[in-house]
Structures are given as structure tokens and as C-alpha cells.
């Protein structure tokens, strides 16, 4: 994993390098496990209404570098999907408040 500020280069399932931007990080309050949600920068200019999101757990070392790990369980997938939904709801609420 290469990291430059909020950008990370990952290798996707097809073996392609994808430059991604960090959408947000999340620490589970009970397990204290860290997660990161990324989106591919090359899809920003796409006309498609939906964008791929990548979610990983991560462990950060003392140098500030980290290692990404695939989500291991259905429970992790469900939990991170709920967190993503909440993130978008919060973003929509903030935009609504800015318009007032």
C-alpha cells in the first residue's frame, strides 16, 4: 500500500493498480478495529451515478504507514455498510443545513 496524504494505491481483484482517495476512516467502538473506505479517483469523472467503494480493515504502524486487510466476515461487511450509509446520511444532512 502506498499512501500520499489521503491517496492510496491498491491492487484490485483484476490485478490493476487503482489510485484511490480515502473517503473516511472508522474505528469500531467495541473492538477498536480500524477501517478505511476508499473510492477510485479515476471514477470521479464518470457519468455513472454509482461509484465503487472499497472497504478494508487496517493496522497502522508507528511510522504512520499501514497495512490493509480484506473484510473477513459477513458481520464486518454488514457493519461497514451501515457505517457507509450513516456517512452518506450525515453528508446529506450537512448539505441540507448549509442550504438553510
Steps between C-alpha positions, in 0.01 A plus 500: 500500500639838400359802677527868406293715737146369432591296192580130497597274210340155528494192280141404414356153440606513134861578597481864385657781697231747605571839650240560768408782732407437861131576547518446876651286772305339781592336827249249634413614855494150649778314319714812437575352157576765236338516156551715194257564215653601167372605159690477169609842378462396135124464550450861608452615140267212418143573394389195696283587802665234716865482598688195624601514862769284655499422872786347694608459855843643568779497749719809525859468616705751696633658177147594394507238223237232500393168365157431351306180562189371326182486706477152642141439602146573387459689828788732405345562157162574656653730762707699249198531267303650790788741571513601131122558497530714814789695344286586197201591718723732705639658181149557365392657829802731499421609145139562600612714792734703278214583264294654784 
